[in-house]
Amino acid sequence: MKLLVTGGAGYIGSAVAAQLVEAGHEVTVLDDLSTGHADAVPTGAAFVEGSITEAAGVLDQGFDGVLHFAARSLVGESVEKPSLYWSNNLGGTLALLEAMRVNGVRRIVFSSTAATYGEPENTPITETDPTRPTNPYGASKLAVDTALTAFAGLHDLGAVSLRYFNVAGAYTAADGRVYGERHAVETHLIPNVLAVALGRRDSVSVFGTDYPTPDGSCVRDYIHIDDLARAHLLALEACRPGTHKIYNLGSGTGFSVQEVISVCREVTGHPIPVVIGERRAGDPAVLVASSERIQRELGWKAEHADLHGIVTDAWTALNR
């Protein structure tokens, strides 16, 4: 298939684009490089530097589908600059969907997020649980899911939204290239802990040790980037005209902040000093996904759920 990957110069988009190329698809990456890196575009993929609002000028060349990753994704920034998130994440996606409609592109896989659920009532979280995002980032992603449902019904679009939990690790492509995290503003736990071992930070903060969890720190579900990328290829094949499917993506296993730090110490051999802080407002004690729906319907399951392996891959990528 001939596919457009928006945001394909970023961490997740580049790994998915690499797997698409390996699977024999003709891939074009569209990215404005505001947070992505041109050298992350996979070998064998074409690259167009530009915004998703300019997708019409690319899609008129004839495409079979779109994998949509381009978005602003910092929770704190979304609270400070909500209009930026609404205009980019929702407004930009609406422009993309209109460009798809005009050019007869009827298949899209959307990079959604567990942030659409907000503070959950149940664990593990299923796709039928209430969606009550607590910040503009999650709200903008949920709004896109709503738009996809509408476009699917009105314009015979086949859409799949994948709601990620905590993506981590690094993907090594068949050509030996490694696709790991490179964020100007890093908010993810594992790379921030590993940054201490690299000498880029003095310590790592643990926000709250009095949660109702085995060691008092928050518990999160970590999914390996390789597993996540594979799910996108399956979702692409599962797009059906007139339907919008939503799937959670997680390992189904939770690890606490303290456990992550302990594994990072094992992998790196570094003591990794910790500073204990107060709880952060809005941090749920436990966020773990139920991925039973995508396992049942698409045959996907997490094959790299071992935290030690996830951290090892991330550490290897950082040291290349």
N, C-alpha and C positions, 0 to 999 in steps of 0.2 A: 504494500500500500504506500501511497504518497502521503506523508504526514507532516503537519506543522506542529512544532513543539514550542510553545510560548514560554519564556523564562528558562530556556534550555541551556543557558550559560551559568545557572545557579547550581547549588549542591544537589538537590533532588532532580531537577529537570535535566541536568547533564548526565546523571547516572541512568535515568530512564531513556534518554536519547541514545546513549551508548548501547543499551540493550536492544533498542529498536533497530539500530544499524546492524548489530550482530545477528538479529533475526531476519535480516534481508530487506527491511523496509527502506524506502527513499525518504530521508529525513531532512527537513529544513528547520533550523532554529531561529526564532525571532526573539530578540532580547535587547533592551535598551542599555544594558550594562550598568544600570544604577546600583545594583548589588551583585550582579554576576561578573564573570571573567571570560573574556574572549578565548583565552587559552584552555578553558574548560569545555568548549564545544568539541564534541567527539570527532575523531578522524573519520572522514566519510560522510559527514553531515554538512550541508550548506548552511551558511550563516548570513542573516540579515539583521543589521543593527537598527532597531526601531522599537516604537511603542506598540502595545496591543491595539491602540486606537488607530494604528496604521495598517492593521492586518488585512484590510480590504485590498490593498495594493499587492499583497503577497498571495492571498487566496484566489485571486482571479486567474492564477496560473494553473488552477485545477488541482484540488486535493481531495483525498478520501476521508480524512479525519484530522482532528486537532486534539493534542494533549496540552492542557492549559495549566501552567504553573506560575505564570507571571502575576505577582501580587506583592503588596507591602505586607510584612509579617511580624512586626515587632509590637507586642501587646502594649508596652509602655508608651511607645510612640503613638499608637492608635488612640490612647486616652488623651495625649497631649495635642494631637493633630487629627481629630476624627474626620474632618472634611477630606484630608488627603487619602484616607482609607476608603471612604465612600466613593470618592471620585475615581480612584485608581482601581480598587478591587471590584466594586459594583459597576461604576460607569464604564470602566475599561472593558469589563467582561460583556456588558450589554452591547458595546460597539463591536466586539469580536463576534458575538452571536448574530448580530445583524449582518456583518460581513459574511458569516457562514451561510445565512439564509439566502442572501443575494447571489452567492456563488454556488449554491447547491451542495454545500458540505453538510452532511447529515449525521456526523458521528463526532462525539466529544467526550473525553475523560477529564474530569475536573479535580484539581488538587484542593480538597476541602480539609477540614480540621476537626479535631475533638473539641476545640474551643467553642464549637457551635452548641455543645451541651451545657456549658457553664459549670455550675456546681451540681454534680449529679445526685439523684435520689438513691440510685442503686449501683452496686458493683457486682460483677462487671457490667459495663455500659453496653446496652443494645441499641440498635438503630431506631427502635420504637420508643425509647426513653425521651422525656421532654427536652426540647431545645430551648435553653434560656441563657444565651451568651451574656457574659458579664463585662464585655469590652467591645469597642467598635471593630476590632479585628475579627473576632468571632461573629459579630452581628453582620458584618459585610460579607463574610463567607456564607453565612446562613441565607442571606438575601440572594446570593448567586444561586444557591441550591433551589430557592423558590422560583427564580427566573428560569432555571433549567427545566423545572417541572412544567412551567407555562409554555416555554418554547417547544418542548417535546410534544405537548398536546396540540398546540396550534400549528406547528410547522413540520410535524413528522420527524422530529429530531430524535436520534438515539443517544442518550446521555447516561453517564455513570459518574457519580461523585464518590471519591474515596476519602473518608475521614481518618486522617492519620492521628496516631498518638505520638510518642516521642521518637522521632527518627534519629538513628545514630549509626556509627560505624563508617566504613568506606567500601566502595565497590571497585574491584580490580577487573578491568575489561579484558577481553581475549587478547588484545594487543599489548597488554601490560600496563596501560595507563590506569592510574588510580584516581577515583573521584571521591574526595573527602570534603569535610566542611571547611569553608573559607569565608567567614563573615566579618565585615568591618566592625559590626557591633555584635558580639557573641552573647547570646542569652541561654544557650543550651548547657546543661550541667556537665556532660562528659567532656566536651572540649575545654570548658572552663577549668575543670579539675586537672586535665592533662596539661593545661597551660602553666600550672604551678610546677609540674615536673620539668617543664621546658625552661623554667626560669623567667617566664613572662609575667607571672603573678606571684605575690608573696604567699598568698593563702587562698583558700576557698571558703565561702560563707555558707553556713547551714542555717536556714531560716526556720527556727522552731524545732524543739526536741521534745515537745510535750503533746504530740498528736496521738490519737488512739491507734497506734501501729506498734509492731513488735519492738522497735528501737526508738520510737518517739519522733522519727523524721518522716517526711512525706514519702509516699509510695507511688511510683509511676511505672507505666508500661513502656518498654523500649522495643522498637522494631528496627531490625537491620535494614539498611538502605538497599541491599540486594533483594531481600524479600519484598520490600515495598515496590521496587522497580518491576519485579516479576508480576506483581498484582496489576500493574498498569497495562501490561501486555495482554493479560487475561481479560481485563475490563474492556479493552479496545475491541476484542473479539466478541464481547458480550453485549455491545451496544445494539439495541433493537429499536427500529423506527417507532416513534410515538411513545416511548417509555423513558423514564428517568429512574435509575436504580441508585440506591445509596448503600455503601458498605463501610463498616469500620475496618481499620487496619491496625492491628496490634498483635503482640505475641500472646496475649492472654495471661501473662505472668507479670507480677509487680515486683519491683526492686526499690528499696528505700534509698534515700540520699546517702545515708551512712554506708549502705552496702555498696553503692556505686563508688564512693570514695575508697573503700577498702579494696575493691577489685582494682581500681586505678593504682593503688599503692603496690599491689602484687605485680601488675603488669609492668610498671615503670621502675620499681625498686626505689622509689622516692617516698619520703615520709609524708609529704603533702599536708602541711599544717592546716588546721581548721579553725575558723572563727565562728562561734555560736552567736546567732542573732535572734531577734524576736520574729514571731510569725509575720508573714506578709499577708495583708488583707486579700481575701479571695482565693487563697491557696487551699484547695480541698485536701483532706488527709490522704485519700486514695483515688487514683484515676487508672483504671484498668479496663481494657477493651474486651468485649465479647466479639470475636471474629467468626462466630458460628455461621452467620448468614453467607459470607463469602466462601467459607469452606464448603458449605452445603451446595451452593448454587454454581460456583466457579471452580471448585476443587483446589482453591489456594489454601496453603497453611504456612506458618512461619517455620522456616528450616534452620534459622540462625538465632534461636531464642536464648542461647547461652550468653550471659552477660560478659563473661571473661573473653569470649570470642569477639563480641561487639567492641569491647574496649581495646582489645589487641589490634583489631583492624584499624580503629581510629588512631591509635598510637603509631602504628606503622605508617599511616598516611601522613601524619604530622612530621615524621622524621625523614621523609623522602626528600 
